[in-house]
Amino acid sequence: MGHQDKNYFASNSKLRALSWAALMVALIGTSLCAAARDTEPRPAFAGQSSNGPQARDTPQARNSSQAANNPSPPNASERRSVAATRETLGAGDSIRITVFQNPDLTTEARLSQAGAIVFPLIGEVALSGLTTAEAGSRIADQLKRGSFIVNPQVAVSILQVRSRQVHVLGQLSRPGNYILEDTASRLTDVLTLAGGISATGADTVTVLTNRNGKIERVQIDVPAIFHGGDPSQNIQIENGDTIYVERAPVFYIYGEVQRAGAYRLEPNMIVMQALSLGSGLTPRASERGIGIHRRMANGKFVKLDAKLTDPILADDIVFVKESLF
């Protein structure tokens, strides 16, 4: 190989080396440009700021954002705490009073009919109408004003509630006075406490409501709450209300029937249904001898001939005569 050939190969080697070096520089430059683009701030979306560093879109960041916009609902203990702050004290309620770092002042008392208690050092304190937090603040304020304790911290808790009561009377399994667990309860809740309406009770319930000293009389058809799907009839019962369940309307059967007596009147009842409650007619009965004694508006009874399809009204007296043949 001559001298020229050696120079030719040397020149080509240098060119190849320079080409590889240029290619590597180009690749490195491309990578650096891509990294620079990733570090540039992205345009802000609705609700984001275009200034300053942007938060990374990670699952943790999205969860944090959702938690901030949609705070979780309070748990059961928090709901009980909120309900407790709304409870007001009344006559007959039993409470426990605790003074921080003063165990000798711990007191259990029942509010008098005037709504007050007697507390050590300060004497009588009126607490009726206050929440437990307000009652604690009142006792603490009087302890401080009397210079008994420099900075008293007083906690009041309810031991027994007797001030919020509802009166349940009439045809129920267990009539009586019932304590409302909350500041208000539905009609069906109170009826359940009283064991429900008895077999002799009417479907219509009378409620005497007491709202700010104003007494109103409300008639509620209990089956309509469920059959008619009208939840507005299931009214709220509050302290001082009275629920009365009258005796269900009845009718009477006598004469040639298997079982004479008084029976509950069902809606849209007819003579044939009434006789079936009395176990039907005796062999001596006459279907043509069925009559009704009915009390009129003036209080007098009238005698009516009845057919098997005639309607029965409250207090009707159905009689069946004996067949002559």
Buried (B, 14 or more C-beta within 10 A) or exposed (E): EEEEEEEEEEEEEEEEEEEEEEEEEEEEEEEEEEEEEEEEEEEEEEEEEEEEEBEEEEEEEEEEEEEEEEEEEEEEEEEEEEEEEEBBBBBBBBBBBBBEEBEEBEBEBEBBEEBBBEBBEBEEBBBBEBBBBBBBBBBBBBBBEEEBBEEBEBBBEBEEBBBBBBBBBBBBEEBEEBBBEEEEBBBBBBBEBBEBBBEBBBBBBBBBBBEEEEEEEEEBBBEBBEEEEEEEBBBEBBBBBBBBBBEBBBBBBBBBBEEBEEBBBBEEBBBEBBBEBBEEBBEEBBEEBBBBBBBEEEEEEEEEEBEEEBEBEEBBBBBBBEBEE
